[in-house]
Amino acid sequence: MKDRLHRHWAATLAGLTLAAASALAPAQVSLTTVVELAQKNSSAVRLAETDVQKALSLWGQSRDAFIPSISFGSGLPAFPEVGFTGSLPTIWDSTVQSMVFSMPQIRYIQAARAGIQAAQFSLKDAREQVALEASTAYIEMDTVNRELDAAHEQEREAARLVAIEQQRAEAGVDPLSNLLQAQLTAAQLKLSRLHLETRSATLAKELATLTGLPVGSITPDHSSIPEVPAITADDTPRNTPGLDSAQALARSRALVAKGDQEHLWLLPEIGFGAQYNRNTTLLNDIESYFNPNKPFPANNFSTGFSIRVHPFDIGLHAKARESAADALRAKAEAEQAQRQNDIQITELTGSLRELDAQAEIASLKQQIADQQLKSVLTQLEMGNGTTNTPGAPPQLSPTAEQQARIDERQKLLDALDAGFDLSRARLNLLRALGHMQDWLDELHAK
């Protein structure tokens, strides 16, 4: 509890600091801070918190039926009374009432407790969903920023390639088509860079909406991102908070239905009551209706038990049928949520295997392009040394270096994209398998 309070104030302080500094320059914010700010700012989380408070109130109402309630009142006459009115003229009265025994009420209390569990699980589910969205957006923005750096390098290399081809075309060394191809490459790289800038702006807006901070005030800190664990469906699955909430809600509805059904079993409901009246003879002649040898008593006190059964009540029968239908629906919804989660796990597992293979291929291509660039640089620096040898490869032109550099940066972009797709799929599988809390714990420990 102390750690949670500390994290809450730390996230609040970080949010205020960032909001104040955002007018000057974007601040580097850790993933942990972004997740905490997003959870604090989320309307879905706040709604879930109000549901928890509502569930607690409903439980209190059900439980309080067994706690005596005390009320006070007064029947002091405003004008002189005429005749016998049938009601005692009281200065004030006090009543105490409580339920002593009721099996349906006990079921309702149990149902309210299950409702609290359902609301608490729903709150945890909302927090995990917000954490997933914030983590995904943060990791994607970090990836896009790194891709933008590579894209700018690509554009610089493309500009050098165009300049080289311009000179070679003017000198008649290369045909004009080479220059046009270089210009086309530069235009395509510009379009790719504009696409990345659009993605970056969209993600900045998304993170601002999630955290409540100004747009553009968040710069990802790559070192704050822990490696997403390579979890698979073979790992021990747990119930997600959403599934736990649905199952708890089904239990709550079933208990309400059971309580409504027990109303029809002729089980007695026992209540207790006590009443005190302070009577008065002011502005009335009530004593004339009683034995003059026994004056009208001022203090009156009574207690008693009430026992009720319901041998025939059409309304209770209808209520029992309604609650039974609600219980059946809640059970079906819980089963449907379980099936949908199982399907999601299967789909994510299949796509994760493909994304893992794609990420491996992209990484290998990037390593090959890096080695090819080094080979080109070596050949340009030293020459192939076999220019006059029959069958020897021709000497590399200056454009080869720029093309190799552009290709190496492109393979890096592909590898970064593949790595992000893999991380996103792993995060979604973590949530589907009920291991999202492990990721959050790792964030707080980093």
URWODA-V226896 format. One record per residue. RES is the residue in one letter. BURIAL is # if it has 24 or more other C-alpha atoms within 12 Angstrom, else .. Layout:
res={RES	RES}
burial={BURIAL	BURIAL}
//
This chain:
res={M	K	D	R	L	H	R	H	W	A	A	T	L	A	G	L	T	L	A	A	A	S	A	L	A	P	A	Q	V	S	L	T	T	V	V	E	L	A	Q	K	N	S	S	A	V	R	L	A	E	T	D	V	Q	K	A	L	S	L	W	G	Q	S	R	D	A	F	I	P	S	I	S	F	G	S	G	L	P	A	F	P	E	V	G	F	T	G	S	L	P	T	I	W	D	S	T	V	Q	S	M	V	F	S	M	P	Q	I	R	Y	I	Q	A	A	R	A	G	I	Q	A	A	Q	F	S	L	K	D	A	R	E	Q	V	A	L	E	A	S	T	A	Y	I	E	M	D	T	V	N	R	E	L	D	A	A	H	E	Q	E	R	E	A	A	R	L	V	A	I	E	Q	Q	R	A	E	A	G	V	D	P	L	S	N	L	L	Q	A	Q	L	T	A	A	Q	L	K	L	S	R	L	H	L	E	T	R	S	A	T	L	A	K	E	L	A	T	L	T	G	L	P	V	G	S	I	T	P	D	H	S	S	I	P	E	V	P	A	I	T	A	D	D	T	P	R	N	T	P	G	L	D	S	A	Q	A	L	A	R	S	R	A	L	V	A	K	G	D	Q	E	H	L	W	L	L	P	E	I	G	F	G	A	Q	Y	N	R	N	T	T	L	L	N	D	I	E	S	Y	F	N	P	N	K	P	F	P	A	N	N	F	S	T	G	F	S	I	R	V	H	P	F	D	I	G	L	H	A	K	A	R	E	S	A	A	D	A	L	R	A	K	A	E	A	E	Q	A	Q	R	Q	N	D	I	Q	I	T	E	L	T	G	S	L	R	E	L	D	A	Q	A	E	I	A	S	L	K	Q	Q	I	A	D	Q	Q	L	K	S	V	L	T	Q	L	E	M	G	N	G	T	T	N	T	P	G	A	P	P	Q	L	S	P	T	A	E	Q	Q	A	R	I	D	E	R	Q	K	L	L	D	A	L	D	A	G	F	D	L	S	R	A	R	L	N	L	L	R	A	L	G	H	M	Q	D	W	L	D	E	L	H	A	K}
burial={.	.	.	.	.	.	#	#	.	.	#	#	.	#	#	.	.	#	#	.	.	.	.	.	.	.	#	#	#	#	#	#	#	#	#	#	#	#	#	#	#	#	.	#	#	.	.	#	#	.	#	#	.	.	#	#	.	#	#	.	.	#	#	.	#	#	.	.	.	.	.	.	.	.	.	.	.	.	.	.	.	.	.	.	.	.	.	#	#	#	#	.	#	#	#	#	#	#	#	#	.	#	#	#	#	#	#	#	#	#	#	#	#	#	#	#	#	#	#	#	#	#	#	#	#	#	#	#	#	#	#	#	#	#	#	#	#	#	#	#	#	#	#	#	#	#	#	#	.	#	#	#	#	#	#	#	#	#	#	#	#	#	.	#	#	#	.	.	.	.	.	.	.	.	.	.	.	#	#	.	.	#	#	.	#	#	.	.	#	#	.	#	#	.	.	#	.	.	.	#	#	.	#	#	#	#	#	#	#	#	#	#	#	#	#	#	#	#	#	#	#	.	.	#	#	#	.	#	.	#	#	#	#	.	.	.	.	#	#	#	#	#	#	#	#	#	#	#	#	#	#	#	#	#	#	#	#	#	#	#	#	#	#	#	.	.	.	.	#	.	#	#	#	.	#	#	#	#	#	#	#	.	.	#	.	#	.	.	.	.	.	.	.	.	.	#	.	.	.	.	.	.	.	.	.	.	.	.	.	.	.	.	.	.	.	#	.	.	.	#	.	.	#	#	.	#	#	#	.	#	#	.	#	#	.	.	#	#	.	.	#	#	.	.	#	.	.	#	#	.	#	#	.	.	#	#	.	.	#	.	.	#	#	.	#	#	.	.	#	#	.	.	#	.	.	#	#	.	.	.	.	.	.	.	.	.	.	.	.	.	.	.	.	.	.	#	#	#	#	#	#	#	#	#	#	#	#	#	#	#	#	#	#	#	#	#	#	#	#	#	#	#	#	#	#	#	#	#	#	#	#	#	#	#	#	#	#	.	#	#	.	.	#	#	.	.}
//
